[in-house]
Amino acid sequence: MRHKTTLASTLLLSSALALGSGCGPELAPGQQQQKPRAPLAPEYPQDPNPPQPKDCSAYAFKGTTYDCSTLDRCDSSDANAAKRLACCECEPALCNPDPSCQPKANEPPPPPPPPPAVKVADACMRCHNGSQKNDYLGPGISNPHPFGTAGYIDCTTCHGGDGTAIDDKDRSHVPPPPEVGDRNKQRVDPRAFNLATTLAGIDKLPDYTVNGKTYKALDWLQFRNPGDLRVVKDKRGCGTAGCHAGQHADWVQASPFAGTLGFFSSLSYAAGLPNVFGNTNWENTAADYAWRAVSDPSYDPLNPKFGSVPQLKEWPVFSRWGDTAGMFKNPAFDAKTLDQYLDAQNKVIPDSPLHKALFSAVDNTCADCHLGSAGANNRYGDFRSSGCTACHMRYSLDGRSRSTDPHVNKNEPKNPDAIQPGERSHVLAHQIRNVYKTVKMPTGGTQTILGQDLYTCVGCHQGSNRTVLQFMGFRMDQNADVVNKQQYPANPKTFETTANNPTLYDPKVRNTTFNGRNANQHLQFEDYDGDGRDDIPEDVHFSRGLTCIDCHGSTEIHNNKSTTIRSRMDQVVHVTCQNCHGTIDKYACDGAVACSPYTANHAARGNTCAADGNGRPVKNVVCDSRGDAWLYSRRDGKEHYIPQTKSTVYQDGRRKPDGTPIYNAKASFAMGRVNNKDEDGLGPKQNNPHLALPGFSHTDKLSCASCHASWTQNCIGCHLENKYNANPNNFLFSNVTGERIVSEQANAGFTYQSPIISSLLFNGSTQRIAPGAAGTQLFYRYTDYKGVTSKTFLFSDRNNNGNNPLKGFGAGGHDAMMPHSIRGRVQPKKEGPRYCVGCHMNVDMDFSKYDQFIARMGQRDVKGLASDGFFPLLKEHIGSNTGNQKNSPYFIHMNTGLGSGLFFFDKDGCPVNPLDKNNARQGCNGASPAARFNVAQATYCLDCVVTTAGTQLSSTAHPCRIPQACANERDGADNGRLGGPLGAVLVKRLSCYDAPDRNAALAKQTAACIMLDSYLDADGTPRGGAAALLPQSP
């Protein structure tokens, strides 16, 4: 095993250095680094009825018709004023001057707008900045909002309080509710400390009176955080009239980002519970729960938008201390009797003790993953605030302030890995961030403000959602199986932990954890097949200097500028790979729309932008006069040329700015269309005349990530358990309401995590095949007030999928997803995309034992697999087989969804296999799966998501945007109008499980089985007929 630092020379402490102090590392995108790690936007859909660009060529306005296609946007004369006003009314993009406008000869530049009026300093400014005017010119706290005419916002406009109370701290500050108290109370009162730290339930506290003045709890919450969503919803802080009210402040309230409605509602759906409102829309997947109740005043029941619902209910709390109608001292929550609260399909009976115990477990473990509260806010990498502030004013990784406010303790938390009662975490700087910009300060001069960095996002998008760590090139190994040489089914040949890696472990701060995990639980290099290449490389977009906000912009994050409540996250995301890179048929700029481009202080190359899935401009992707696309980073303002997919498959002569040709023969072979037209590329031509029929292209039905995602996050066989705890000396609190509860997390365990495991599923939102992964919550248990633990549950969903005993072995929850591990090609030290052998059979494979394997898997005969010697074979052909380096048919069998043979589990959630010798494995009661194997009985096959007949064995929570499009591809499924496993035809064509049909394909006869004779192997090397067609080099 190797331990080495690979990022030390690549990190820039930009914000800290600007403040003159040494702070936690802040990534500097675009710098050269050995182990660079930024996301690619998921390929998600447009609305069924996207807004169309307006035709303003004959726009009637105030009795006159104007042709706005002839508008001179550089002419600011009075003679042109009426036309400019009319065209601005027709199309907002025409409101602004053309970016290419130049001053007329001998015409002086317009004078700058007058600075806003400066008031005499209020109490806040005098104390925290030291200036005698509200101008932030003192040595103290910096101006958080130096933006245009809003550059001198009074502190009290955002924070509340009394700015007239000069030199009177008690009067100028808002006193905390008595339940919160001061630091002294928080040191000795666990609930007070929890309320102050997490902010959960502050809005539930009653009014209170201090020194004769009555306050609402929201008064203090506004004082503490004017961006909190509860404050904003009350038209305060960021939601104040004239600020962001009626726009971002209202839109974000309805987003999955704010309420975690996809998570809460998906859990209810996965347990088989009926929608709480009786809403059966969207194939019975309609959302019903969020962190707080929310409704959509714009909802149209006669013409609902895809996935939309009119309202959501607050996630209920059933474990309140003292509530005997709930879990507290209630004998109905007897672990031995919980199994009677399942119906015949293994769905949870509503309002039963099992329903309430399960919901309580979610409250314990998962209910702080939203913008409504500050989350745990108690350890390195997890410090943050709530609401708007969570993103727009990042907390430091160690929780310590680097602001210039003289009254903020710069040395707390003392231990960055574990905040102590009475301590507080702090923002990195008193500075609002959105996108990179240089602003003119009201007092003169300029200030450059960086956009949000990766650390802004990683605090939430890790743990169960490991997206940001993945595209930085880190894999979470919760059990430290790799370090302990317990990785299943096989340990990597070499690996590196993140020990001493300053991206996660700052040598100045000396933290020993990141988000509660140590360096042995985060890996930065794994090589399973021994070829010397990293099997968990960073996303290529990050290595080019992009960050999350370069793809996921304000419109998307703020719920697409609407109050529409969508049931799932992928129904909100509308930025796709094709928006920037185009397709094999069109360049991205072929569909450019008029815009006011964001160019981060660069001279604009044009006045049109690429369009997102809704036809709206992606303002930081600008089209020039040649039709080339350029991205301007919202994080650091750097300009990036965007290669086009069409240029990759067709020799159109386009080159990158450094002169490198974009065309790639291998890409042309993999993505092109088979029709012998040069402009459509080569296509995957085969010698067998029955394959790759005219007009075929992989890009028609596959998502980009199906091939370009180099590895996938997996958690197979995860466990969730809560237990009753009414010990008066133990203090547990609801993440939803902040109340004291008696339900405690007993386990949130990961059984198997591997970057090698893969599968393909049909994405309902995009109607495309995409990478799939198992859901996080699978096995559930409850330990009652007597210390008795229930049986292990694996539920069927609302549509009777996942663990329906009428269908055989259950596979639990699986859904299509978007790995943020995009790669363009194999490199000497890094793995690349998945080539042909990752999904397809070919004539060079060894099928000598394949029929025997298929028979055992069809019978779910685990003992037969063992007696036939398959487990050692699968250990190599799956566990040590990155991207199918061994050219194995068993890898394809797994990827198709028929299963690998490695992930059988018994009724307790313990794995059933003879390979795993880990006595601490989840669900196994202290004995390793290998030790239990002879007597174990397999009940579940957790990667067998579909049968050869197309019958779905897994649960999926995502409906199809166009139901019939999914049904056409998912033949054999009980409900093909949902996303989910591949259909019977695709399963047969890819897995080639039918021996006579496979033999016909090998003989180049007509067959359903796709048996390639020309392909790229896992190294990207052309094989068979492709060797004569393509170059051997990358």
Secondary structure, 3 states (H helix, E strand, C coil): CCCCCCCHHHEECHHHHHHCCCCCCEECCCCCCCCCCCCCCCCCCCCCCCCCCCCCCCEEECCEEECHHHCCCCCCCHHHHHHHHHHHHHCHHHCCCCCCCCCCCCCCCCCCCCCCCCCECCHHHHHHCCCCECCCCCCCCCCCCCCHHHCCCCHHHHHCCCCCCCCCHHHHCCCCCCCCCCHHHHHHCHHHHHHHHHCCCHHHCCCEEECCEEECHHHHHHHHCCCCHHHHHCCCHHHCCCCCCCCHHHHHHHCHHHHCHHHHHHHHHHCCCCCCCCCCHHHHCCCCEECCCEECCCCCCCCCCCCEECEEEECCCCCECCCCCCCCCCCCCCHHHHHHHECCCCCECCCCHHHHHHHHHHHHHHCCCCCCCCCCCCCCCCCCCCHHHHHHCCECCCCCCCCCCCCCCCCCCCCCCCCCCCCCCCECCCCCCCCCEEEECCCCCEEEECCCCHHHHHCCCCCCCCHHHHHHCCEECCCCCCCCCCCCCCCCCEEEECCCCCCCCCCCCCCCCECCECHHHEEEEEECCCCCCECCCCCHHHHCCCCHHHHCCHHHHCHHHCCCEECCHHHCCCCCHHHHHCCCCCCHHHHCEECCCCCCCCCCCCCEEEECCCCCEEEEEEECCCCCEEEECCCCCCEEEECCHHHHHCCCCCECCCCCECCCHHHHHHHCCCCCCHHHCCCCCCCCCCCCCCCCCHHHCECHHHHHECCCCCCECCEEEEEECCCCCCCEECCCCCCEECEEEEEEECCECCCCCCCEEEECCCCEEEEEEECCCCEEEEECCCCCECCCECCCCCCCCCCCCCCCCECCEEEECCCCCECCCCECCECCCCCHHHCCEECCCCCCCHHHHHHHHHCCCHHHHHHCCHHHHHHHHHHCCHHHCCCCHHHHHHHHCCCCCCCEECCCCCECCCCCCCCCCCCCCCCCHHHHCCCCCCCEECCCCECCCCCECCECCCECCCHHHHHHHCCCCCCCCECEECCHHHHHHHHCCCHHHHHHHHCCCCCCCCEECEEECCCCCEEEHHHHHCCCCC
